[in-house]
Amino acid sequence: MELSQTPPIPNDLRQIMVGLGLAMLLSALDQTVVATAMPTIGKDLGDFDHLPWIVTAYLVASTAVTPLYGKLADIHGARVMLLIGIATFVIGSIACALAPSMKLLALARAVQGLGGGGLIALAQTIIADLVRPRERGRMQTYFAIVFVMSSLGGPVLGGVFAEHLHWSLIFWINLPLGVAAFFMTYAKLARLPQRRHPHRLDYAGALVLVLASTSLLLALSWGGARYPWGSARIVALLAASITLWSLFAWRTKTATEPLIPLAVLSNAVVRNATLSGGFGLGTFIALTIFMPIYFEGVLALPADESGLALIPLTVGTVSGATISGRLMSRVRHYKAMPLAALAGALAAIATLFFRIGDLPLAAIDGFLGAVGFGIGAMLPVSTVSVQNAVSARHLGTATAVMQFLRQLGGVLVVAIFGAIVIGGGHAGVAHGGGPSPASLSPAGVEALRETFRPTFGVAALCLLLCFLFLARMEERSLHGENHIL
């Protein structure tokens, strides 16, 4: 293991945090800012058939390469991989802005994904190198703010650029952000204690993992939307995914040094914390995607007010993460607060399940705020617990695996929510096609309202699993070596 000799000073830490925040903003903002500009992009390029690919290409590429970034960070250092990720993302963004056709735009989005896939996990790994475990929860709260900024500002920014300026600006904006992130971290991270270990990259295992996750993500993204779940294409993708995941499990057990070490996979803390985070974050993502359909279709809110109605959910998430992260440095039993918050979230989502038919908007927003608070309180605890449970030589890999499985969990829960809404006969509403949600007949409004009852049931099940896995997770002492705090 190599270590640089001079740790950064607190002033450098602040600049590093800003740079890491910008790097994470690139990845977090990219999906939300693109969503509202998609109709304009399709019209300008004259291709609506391939429009979903500009989302799918980025999602598949960014998710599939996340574990590779973690492993390479353990081999070559997190700084090198972060700079490579930022540079690749910026190059992909320029290609997106200049793309003359939908197919080339989708290809450029895949390049973006290859760069953005590791930014969040690498930023969290670098923080783990900078501060001791007990202080990491406090740092995680700053990153939670980044996600709220992207969740709230992204759709607005994308809509403004597409409607009043030009859709290519949603990609050009990444150029100044990426350059700032690159140069703010380039020199300062050179002073970061670099952890490099004599690992070997399992190329065969990496290839199988990429193919397995790609086939699964395509099946979950297309199933019930572009193709019926029982179609030959979706069945083939799911069968290929099962086969490839089985092959990856075999490779992991037999390889001299597998891509994801058995020491990480067999760690009970890593397993429980990752599953808790996956179910919790998946619920949050699904609610942010599908609640606007309820607001517009059932409550007849216009699109802008529908976006504002999501603020309690996102603000609750940041509030929960902030309080929980700060408590980690002050209390011994750091699981108590997020478990209590998740219990409150369960009660809130159960109320939505049983009383969705007679709750006003203010009450719904209040319950969504409680759900967000519970999920947010869990996030820093699960992240720090994973990093605290593994040795330094596996820190990048474990952090990336956690982020990878969280993303898969998010796609899975979104697919289940989508299957329920689309299965209820609201495919046009769910995908922005067909009649305006606000113009549904009274019978259509009631049908849509009842469709959301089972979605809240699924959300309650996911939050219950989130609670149970966090409760099972061992509460280890947060003490370890540190470089700054």
Secondary structure, DSSP 8 states (H G I E B T S, - for coil): -B--S----HHHHHHHHHHHHHHHHHHHHHHHHHHTTHHHHHHHHT-STTTTHHHHHHHHHHHHHHHHHHHHHHHH-HHHHHHHHHHHHHHHHHHHHH--SHHHHHHHHHHHHHHHTTHHHHHHHHHHHHS-HHHHHHHHHHHHHHHHHHHHHHHHHHHHHHHHS-TTHHHHTHHHHHHHHHHHHHHHHTTS---B------HHHHHHHHHHHHHHHHHHHHBTTTB-TTSHHHHHHHHHHHHHHHHHHHHHHHSSS-SS-HHHHT-HHHHHHHHHHHHHHHHHHHHHHHHHHHHHHTS---HHHHHHHTHHHHHHHHHHHHHHHHHHTT-S-TTHHHHHHHHHHHHHHHHHHHHGGG--HHHHHHHHHHHHHHHHHHHHHHHHHHHHHS-GGGHHHHHHHHHHHHHHHHHHHHHHHHHHHHHTT-HHHHTT-SS-GGG--HHHHHHHHHHHHHHHHHHHHHHHHHHHHHHHS---------S--
